[in-house]
Amino acid sequence: MNVEKGFVDAPVEEGLDLRKEIQRLKKEKDAVVLAHYYQKGEIQDVADFIGDSLALARIAQTLPNRMIVLCGVHFMGETAKILCPAKKVVVPDMNAGCSLADSCKADEFEAFIKEHPGHTVVSYVNTSAAVKALTDVVVTSSNAKNIVDQLPADEKIIFGPDRNLGNYINSVTGREMLLWNGACHVHEQFSLEKILQLKSEHPQAKVLVHPECKKSVVLVADKVGSTAALLNYALESDANEFIVATESGILHEMIKKCPGKMFIPAPPEDSTCACNDCSFMKLNTLEKLYNSMKYEQPEIIVNPEIAEAARRPIERMLEMS
């Protein structure tokens, strides 16, 4: 077994029924598999729980299992470990990072905070544990508006790292939060022109947009919300067609939950691809998931001092949600 590449580099027996073996390993290892909506459909199908970042954080706290296998990106594994320090937390591929988290280095964010004293620091969950440790309260796209609304109206706020989400929260709360200049490489790339072209081809379609998208895309949306909120909107809507401007993995659950409805992925700019994928999310595979469970590697380890400092703003988020 070798984990130097960031995942267990071990051969998998040809013809092995991976789905069956993963179910067996859950029982043998007292393990539970959590998967984000942006994971490949084959991983969502073997997960015990799927959800957005907020749901996975809440679920992690309630689990009795010895081991959590987090199928998502690195910061999600860190969040699970911070909330469940006594449990072993493993991920299929440690290389599954996040462009948004990478855009906000802890030392640079700390300097930014010091340059603007007297501000409450609100950080998006898409950040490293070290950045969360510098934060007063963590938010997700599901609860950001609700939490910001609970802060005093005259409170000065730093919001990081996503400028698009921050701009959206400013617009719906009337705040003037000071924004860190970061963005998600997936949501930043949606093409307004191509969405409008799809809308002309499907005039009855509702446009569903994640708030990490640029303002020009948000403005044409029928619904702006987190992955879970977009899914719920599709479930409850009388419409039969939807143009979806978020990472394409959510379409798997939308199609499962809404049979008979059509979901059209919004394409990125400057691409012939019909959908917009997160290359980090797609690093996880069934083979890597199987090996991570079998060998219980790679394991998420968080410095205890950073974990303790990061736990407080995460728990504050959960209390305020």
N, C-alpha and C positions, 0 to 999 in steps of 0.2 A: 504494500500500500504506500502511495506517495501523495502528499498534499501540497507539495512545493508549488504546483501550478495554481493553487487556490481552490482546488477541488480534489476529491479522491480519484487519483489516476490509477484505477484498478480495472482489470478486464471483467466484463460481464458475460456470463455464459450465453452463448448463442442460442436463441430460441427460448430463453427464459421468459416466463410470463411476468413481466415487471409489475403489472397492476396487482396480480395475485400475491407476489412476493412482498410488495409494499404493505399490503393488508396484513400479511403474516408478521412482518417486522413490527408493525404497530403493536400487536399483542405481545410479541416476544420482548420488545424493548420498552414497553409501557410508554409509547410515543404517540404524539398527536401531530398531525400535519395541518399547518395553517397556510393558506395561499391567498395572495392578493388577486384582485380582479384582472390585473394586467398579465398574469401568468398565462402560459400556453394552456389551451383547453385540456390537454391530456393531464396536466398537473392539477388543474381545478377539479377534474373529475375524480381524482383519487384523494383529494383533500378532505379532512374532517370538517373544516370550516373555511369559507371564503368570505372576503369582505374588503372594505377599504381600510386605510390606516387606522382610523378611529375604532372601527369594529374589531380589528385584529388586536389592538392594544387592550381593549376591554375584555376580549375573550381570553387573552393570555393570562390575565390576572385571576381568572376563575378556574383554570385548569388544574386537575389533580395529578396529571401525568408527570412522570419523572423527566421526560425529554420532550422539548418542543422543536419541531422541524419547521423552520420559517422559510416558505417559498415566496420570495419577493426580492427586495434589494437590501443592501447591507444595513442601512439605518433601521430598517424594520426589525432585523435580528437583534440589533443593539437595544431597541426599545423593549423588546420582549425580555431580554436578559436583565435590563435595568429594573423592570417591573417584577421579574421572577428570579431574583439572584440565586436562589437555592436550586433552581432547575438547570439542567444542561440544555443549551440552545445551540442547535446546529443549522447550517444553511447548505444547500446543494453546491453553491459556487460562491466563494468569497469575492470573486471578481465582479459580481453583480452589484455595482455601485450606483450612483445617482448623479447626473450632471448638475442638478440643482444643489445637492449637498456639496458637491465638489466646488461649486462657485462661491462657497462661503467657508473659507478657512478660519479656524478658531482664533488664531493669533491676529488675523486681519479684522475679524469681527470684534474682537476684544478692543483693538485700537479704535475702531469706529465708535464703539460704545463710550470709550473714554473721551473721545473728541466731542461727544454730545451728552454731557452729564445731566442728571435730573430726568432722564427718560425711563419709562417702563419698557422692558425689552420683551417683545412678543416674537417668538420664533415658530416658523412652520415646522411641522414634524419631519419634513424632508431635510434634515440636518444631522450632522454627526453628534455623538454623545457629548463631545467636547464643546460644541456650540450650544447644545441644550443646557449644559452646565453653567453657561453665561446668561441664561434666560430667566425671566420672571414667570412666564407662562407659555406653554407650548400650545399650538393650535393645529387643526387640520382644515382642509377645505370644507369639511362638513360643519365644523363648529366655529370657524374663525369669526364670522359676523356676530354670532351669539356671545362669544367671549369678549370681543372688543366692545360690544354694546354694554357689557356689565362694568367696564372700567369707567371711572369718573369722566364726565364730558370735557373737563379742562386738563385731563392727564396728557402729558407729552409722551408719545409712544415711538419707539423704534420697531420697525417690522422687517424681518428678514426670513429667508433670503430672496423670496420670489417677488419681483417688482410687479408682475402682472396680477398676481393674487392680491398684493398689497394695494395696487391701484383700484382693483375691483372693490375691496373692502372699504377703502376710502370713499368710493362713489356711493355705496349703499348705506354707509353709516354717517356720512358727513364729516368724517375725521380728516385730519391732515397728518397722517403718520409719516414719519421719516423712513424712507424705504432703502433697504440694501439693494444693490443693482445686480440681482441674480435672476436666472430664468431656467426653465426646463427645456432641454433641447428638443423634446417631442412636442410639447404644447406650443412652443414658440414658432414652430414650423408650419402650422396650419395656414392654408391659403384662403384668404377671403374670396378672391376671384373664383377659385375652384368650388368653394362652398356655394357661392351665388349661382354658378353654372349648374351645380347639382340641384339647387332649389328651383331653377327654371325648368329642369327636366322632371322634377318631382314637386310640383307646386303645392301639393297637399301635405308634404312632409314637414314634420316639426324638427327644428334645429336644436340639438342638445350640445351644450358647450361647457367644458371644464373651465373654472375661473383662472387657471394658470395660462390660458390663452391670451393673446394680444387683445387690446381693447376693441379694435376694429372687428374682430371675430365675435367677441362677447356681445357687441351691439346688435348683431343679427340673430341672436339666439332667442328661441321660444322658452328655453329653460337653461339657466346657468346653475351648475351645482357640482358637487363631488361625484365620484363614480356611483356611489350608493344612491345619491339623490337623483341622478340621471336614470338609473335603473328603475327606481320607484316611480318616476314620472312616466316612463314608458309603460310600466305595468298598469298604471291608473288612467292613462290617457285613452281617449276614444280614437285617436289617430292610428293609422295602420302603417305609416311610413315615417322613418326617422333618419335624419342625417346626424351622425355622431362625431363630434370633434373632441375626442380624447383618445388615449392609447387603445389600440384595436382589441386588446385582450378582453375588454368588457363586453364585446359583442357576443362572445361565447355564452355568457350568462344571460344576456338579453334575449338571445335566440331561444335558449332553453326555457326561460321564464315566460316568454311572450310568443308562443307558437302562432303562426299565421301572420305575424307582423314582420315588416321588412326593415332591416337596419343597414344603412349605407355608411361605410366609413368615410369620413372626410379625409381627403388626401393632403399631403404636405406640399409645400412649395418646391419648385425645381426638381420634381421627381415624377417618374412614370408609374411609380407604385400607387396602387389604389387605396392603400391604408397607411397609417402612421404607427410604427412599432418602436418600442423602447428596446434598444439593443441590449441594455443591461438586464431587463426583465426576461428577455428571451434567452439569456445564457443558461438558465435553469432548464434541465431536461429530466425525463423520467429516469434515465440511466444515472445521472448525478444525484437525483433524489434517492434512488435505491441505494447507491453506494454511501451516501451521507448517513442513511439510517443504519446500514449494515456495519459501518466502521465508526459511527458516531463522530464524524469529522466532515468538514472543518467546523470547529467549535467557536462560537462567539465569546470573546473574553473582553470585558470592559474594566479598565482601571477602577478599583473600588472607590477612590475619592471622587473621580469624575462621575461614576455611576450614582453615588449618593447625591451629588450636586444636581445631576440631571433628573433624578427621580422626582424631586420636589416640584419642578414646573410641569412635569408630565402628570403627576397626581393632581396638581391644581387644575390642569385642563380637564381631567376626568371628573373632578368635583364640580366644575363650572358648566360642564356639558349637559 
